[in-house]
Amino acid sequence: MLLPAAFYRRPDPTLIARELLGKVLVSEIDGQRTAGRITETEAYAHVNDKACHSHLGRFTERTRVMYEPGGVAYCYLVYGLHVLFNIVTNEAGRADAVLIRAVEPLEGVDVMLRRRGDALARPLKAGQRMLTAGPGLLTQAMGIRKSHYGHDLTTGHELWLEDRGERVAEADIITSPRVGIDYAGADAALPWRYRIKGSKWTSPAR
């Protein structure tokens, strides 16, 4: 089932980030279909979270999409190289987001391997963590680009999310601080990174 707009437009990004675990991210880009089970997320809140790009109402050309109603893609470059895929949540003007950090490949593995390059042209098990276990790796593998900025994730076109019936129990969710946000001061310690316990398809712990 395609995740509806109402799923994303709830007020708690930490709840949404947890509930996205086990959901399936699907892309049909350049005529090639890939899909991955979400295994790792991070939540960002526009209130009381200095790590959020919209903290204190920051509105720039990059953050403007965060002020739209939840259910659209917030894609941006880091280090001028890697695209990160975030999902805008909450109602319009309440600029929260969830970063998708890792997925477990389900469909189109050969496509993912080609997109990730010849270095991964080996049996999947041998290079599994390097394939999609990291926010910049999964976007490359699934063909997600900066041009997907603002893409409506509720239409079932090109890039969307599905509920295939899996519910990850709270006991099976690892919570920890988010990655690479030392600039956020005390907010860097918020336990808003979520991983599926025991999954081999999450980015390395720090």
Buried (B, 14 or more C-beta within 10 A) or exposed (E): EEBEEEBBBBBBBBEBBBBBBBBBBBBBBEEBEBBBBBBBBBBBBBBEBBBBBBBEEEEEEEBBBBBBBBBBBBBBEEEEEBBBBBBBBBBEEBBBBBBBBBBBBBEBBEBBBBBBEEEBEEEEEEBBBBBBBBBBBBBBBBBBBEEBBEBBBBEBEBBBBBBEEEEBEEEBBBBBBBBEBEEBEEBBEBEBBBBBEEBEBBBEEE
